[in-house]
């Protein structure tokens, strides 16, 4: 008697991901790159171009011709994928999904099943995964006890979070997930920000690793990190959470920033364009002064002036959002000599 093709729900997959040797996303590369189940590999049964071609035939000719063309292209791609998987033994157990668990995943599942592999189909496909992530973020984010690490630009808040993480504390690095340092000058060189959906997937999987009965340290953020929007439930939690306010001498912070943002000193033209974008908030005289600092390679002077006239006033305005329950002075940015303040906050 022939075995039935196994079907699983998204909750079961996320609860027991180790039950499968591979998780295979058969959607097109652009769909996969926008978001996918973490750990999945992409074996598209239709490329982006092929998918567009089939859609055009469907709309301009007729559905039957489109399905026939799609079948030809899908069969060719599946043959290539099976060839690339020829080293997998008979005990290999993959899980397959597409957009809705329909034709694209079903075609590859059928071939794998006929070969004899213990293949499983994800019911509802990526669509159910995406809905699960959104629902879980809405459920989890309001109940988390965050301890917000606040402080003016250049305090080394991210370095401090890494220090706390190395000490065994729970840390959520939102800027790390967003590939951005959170200000106009915060774009990481040579690194693109993730899509909004991939950021939320990464956030969900980070939260799933934590003990939600214990506090989680997080850096203070605005509602956006670069082009990434924080989920509304997350931002609401952040601005109502307890905060530890850091302070550090401005000259120390300026030196720290010059050291940690060297890519800005190496790309004068790009940095000048970024500074010019601040014209909406600062007068022409101030922008000209900052550009003069750049042209003179006076990076420390530029940084001190940016802190004094742009970043520090913005930080002062933002402090009304937080419920500061402790203050901590840093002698060196990013280094906490005594964590007794944090222990009191955690208690």
N, C-alpha and C positions, 0 to 999 in steps of 0.2 A: 504493500500500500504506500503510495507516494506521500511524503511528508508535506504538511501545509507550510506555506510561507508565514514566518513569524511576524507579528506586528506588535509594536510597543508604544506606550504613551510617553510624552516628553518628561513627565515627572519621574517615571521609572528609569528613563535613560540618565537623567541628571543625578538620580539617587544611586545608580549602579553603573557608572560609565565604564568601569573595569570589566564589565561582562562582555565587552566587544573589543576585538583586536584592532579594528579600525573604524572610524566614523567618516563616512564618505558623503560629501556634498556634491550633487550632480548638477547644480545650477550653473549658469554661465559665470565666467571669471569676474565680470563686473558685479554681479549679484553677490558672489562669494567675498569679494574684496570689501564690499560695503559692510557686510556683517555675516557671521557664521557661528556655529557652535564651536567654542574654543576647543582646539585639538583636532578639528576636522581637517581632512585633506580635500582638495578640489579635483574631481574627475568629471568635467562637464560633458553631458551627452549632446549638448549643442553649444557652440561658441556664441559669443555676442553677435558676431556677424551672421552666423547661421540662424540664430533665433530671430533676428531682424528680417532675414530673408523669408523665413517661413511665415512670419506675421504679415509681411507685405503680400505674399501669395494668397494668404487667407482673406485679406481685405480687398485685394484687387482682382483676384481670379475666382477661387471658390474654396471652401473648407476641405473638400475631398483632395484636391491637388496639393493643398498645404499639408495635409496629414501624410500623403504619399511622399512628398519631398522630405518632410520631417523624419519619416521612418527610414528613408535612405541615409540621411545624414546621421541620424542616431545610431543606426546599425554600424556604420563605418567607424564612428567614434567609440562605440562599445567594444568593437573588435580591437581597436588600439589599446583601450584600457585593459581588456582581458589579457592581451599580450604582455603588457607591462606588469601584470599581477601573476605571471606564470610561475613564479617561484613560491607562491603561497600554497601550503599543503592543504589536505582535505579537511583538517580541523580548524582552518581559519574562519573566524566569525566576524564579518563586517556588519555595520549598520548603515543603511542608506537613507538619505532624505533629499527632497527637492523643495519647491516652493510650498506645495500643498499636499504632498504625498500622493501625487497623481501619476500622469503618464511618464514624465521624465525619470522619476525614481523607479516606477513600476517596471519600465523596460529593462533597466540594468538588474533589478532584483530578480526578474524572471530568468534572465540568462544565468546569473550566478546560482540561482536555485537549481536550475537544470544541470549545471556543472556538478553540484553536490555540496557546495559551500553552505554553511549554516547562516544564511543571510537573514537579516531582520529589517523590516521597513518601519520608519518612524511615522506613526499616524498623524496626519495633518501637516507634516513637513515643517519647514522653517517657520511658516506662519504661526503654528502653535508654540514654537520655541520663543518667537518674538513676543507673543502675547504673554507667555509665562514670565519672561524677564520683566516686562512692564508691570505686571500684576505683583510680582514678588518685590520689586523696588518700592512700589506704593505701599506694600504691607510692611516691609522691613525698615525703611528709612525713618518713619516717624518714631519707632520704638528704640532706636539706637541712642545710647548715651555717648555723645561726642564731648571731647575736651578740645576746644578750639585753641590753637596756638596762634596768637595775634602778635603783631609787632610791625614797626615801620620797615620799609624796603631796605634790604641789606643786612637785616639781623641774622640771616642764615637760617631761616625757619625750616627750609627743606633739609639742610644738613642736620639740624637739631632733631627733626623727625626721624632721620636715619639713625641717629645716635640712640634715640629712644627705642627704635625697633631692635637695634642690636642688644639692648638691655632686656629684651623680652616683652616690651610693651606692644600693644596692638596699635598699628599705624595705618591710616588710609592716605596714600599719596595721590591726591587728585591731579596734581600737575604732572606726575609721572604717567598717569593713565591718559592724560590729555596731550602729552608731548608738547608742553608749553609751560613757561614759567609764570604766566598769569598777568603780564602787563604788556603795554605797547611794545616794549623792547624784549619781550619774553619768548619770542619764537626761537625754537631750537634750530641751529644751523644744519641744513641738509636733511631735516626730518620733517615729514608731513604730519599734520594732526590726523588722528583717526576720524572716521565718520561718526556722526552722532550715535548711530545704532551700535557701532563697535565699542564706543566709549561706554555705553550703557551695559553692554554685554560684559565688558571687562569689570565694570563697577559691581555688577551683580555677582560675578564669580569671586571678586575680592571679598565682598561682604559674606559670601557663603563660607569662607574660611575662618571667619571670626567667631569668638564666643560672645554672643550678643548680651550676655549677662555682665560683661566687663566693659569698662570704658574704652573708647577708640579715639586716639589722637588724630587730629586733622588740622591742616593749615587753614587759616581764614581766607576765604575767597569771595569774589563778587559772584554774581549770578552767571557770569561767563568766564571761561578760561580760553583765551584766544577766540576761536570760532565755535567752541563747544559750550552748549548750554547745560548747566547743572539741572538735574530733575527738580521740579518745583518742591517736592517733598524733602529733598536733600537740603536745598537752600533754606527752606523754612526751619528745618531742624538746626542748621548751622547758626542762624542769626538769633536763635532762642537758647542756644547751648551755653554752658559755662565756658569762660575763656580765660586763658592765662596770657597776660600782656607782657611781652618782652620789651626791653629797652636796651639801647646800645649807643655809644657815642657816635655822632654823625661822621667824624673823620675816620673812625674804625670801619664804619659801614661803607664809606666811599672806597676805601682801599680794598675791602672785600669784594665789592662789585666790580672794580676794575680787573681784579684777578679772575673772577668767575664769569665775566662777560667779554673775554678776550676776542671772541669772534666779531664783536661790534667794532673793536679797534682795528681789526684787520679788513674791514669792509666799509671804508669811509663813505662811499657813495650811498650804500644801502642805509647806513646809520643816519646820514644827512636827510634822506627821504623820510625816515621814521620820525626824526625830530621835527621836520616840517609839518607832520600830521598833528602836532600839538598846537598848531596856530589857532585852532578853534577855541583854545582855553587861555593862551598866553599872547601878549601883544607882539607886534613885529619886532620891537626892540629886543625883547627877551629871546625870541627865536634867532635873531641875528647874533646875539651874544653867544648862544649855544653853538651855532654853526662856526663862529670864530674859534671857539675852543677846539672844535673838531679839526678845523684847518690848521691849527697850531699844534695838533697832537697833544693838547693839554687835557688828557682824559680824566685825570683826577679833578681838575677844575670843573670840567663838564659835569662829572658825577656829583660833586659837592653841590653845584648849583641846581641840578635836577632834583636832588634830594630836598634842598631847602625850599625851592619854589614850586615844585610839582608833586613829588611823591609824599613828602611828610605832611603837607596840608591835606592831601587826599586821604591819607591814613587817619589824620585827626578827625576828619569829617565822618569816616566810616565807623569810628569807635562807638558812635551812638547805637549801632546795630547790635553790639555784643554786651553780654552780661559778664563783665570782668570781675572775677572773684579772687584773683591773685596777680601779683606783679613780680617780675623776675628780671634783674639787671644782668646782662651779659658783658663780660669784659672783652671777650673775643667772639665775633659773630659765629653763630652755629655751634658754640660749645657751652654746655651747661656744667658748671663746676660743682653745683650742689643741687640735687633733685629733691630736697626736703619739701620745697613748695609744691612740687607735683604730687608727692606722696600725700600731702594734706588734701589736695584737690581730689585725688582718687578715692580717699577714704569715705 
